[in-house]
Amino acid sequence: MVATKPIDFRKGHDSLAAMVKNELRKDPFTGTVFVFRAKKADRLKLLYWDGTGLVMAYKRLEEHSFTWPAVKDGVMMLNHAQFEALFAGLDWRRVRAVAAKAPKAVE
C-alpha cells in the first residue's frame, strides 16, 4: 500500500505504525508493505511486520526520482510487480500483472 501524501522523514517505526493505524485506517501488523514518500520524490520508506517485529527500510535514488501518484490524502494499492518497479525506480504505471493459469493435466 502506498501512502500518497508525503510524510516527515524523521518519523521512525512507531510513528509510522501509528500513522498506518490512525490515518490510513489499516493494521500495520498484517505483513502488508506500507510505502511512504518524502516531499522530495527521490526518497521512500517501507514499513512492514515480519512476524517478529517492525521492519523499516529507506531508499534514496541518486540520479533521478521515483514515479509517484498524485499527492493527496489516502492510500493506493500496488500489485507485486508494480511495487518491484517502483522500488527499482521504474515507472510502475507501465507494469501490468499477467494472470498465470495452471496447465492442463498431462495424460
Residue pairs with C-beta under 8 A, 6 or more apart in sequence:
1 24
1 26
1 32
1 33
1 34
1 35
1 75
1 76
1 77
1 78
2 34
2 35
2 37
2 68
2 69
2 75
2 76
2 77
2 78
2 86
3 19
3 20
3 24
3 34
3 35
3 36
3 37
3 74
3 75
4 37
4 68
4 69
4 70
4 71
4 72
4 73
4 74
4 75
4 76
5 71
5 72
5 73
5 74
6 37
6 38
6 39
6 71
7 16
7 19
7 36
7 37
7 38
7 45
9 38
9 43
9 45
11 19
11 36
11 45
12 56
13 47
13 54
13 56
14 54
16 28
16 34
16 36
16 45
16 47
16 56
17 28
17 29
17 47
17 54
19 36
20 26
20 27
20 28
20 34
20 47
21 27
21 28
24 34
24 74
24 75
26 32
26 34
26 75
28 34
28 47
28 49
28 54
29 49
30 49
31 48
31 49
31 50
31 51
32 48
33 46
33 47
33 48
33 83
34 46
34 47
34 48
35 44
35 45
35 46
35 78
35 83
35 86
36 44
36 45
36 46
36 47
37 43
37 44
37 66
37 68
38 44
38 45
40 65
41 65
41 66
41 68
42 60
42 61
42 64
42 65
42 66
43 58
43 59
43 60
43 61
43 66
44 58
44 59
44 66
44 86
44 87
45 56
45 57
45 58
45 59
46 55
46 56
46 57
46 58
46 59
46 87
47 54
47 55
47 56
48 54
48 55
49 55
59 87
61 89
64 89
66 86
66 89
67 86
67 90
67 91
67 92
67 93
69 76
78 86
78 92
79 95
79 97
80 97
81 95
81 96
81 97
82 92
82 93
82 95
82 97
83 92
84 95
85 91
85 92
85 94
85 95
86 92
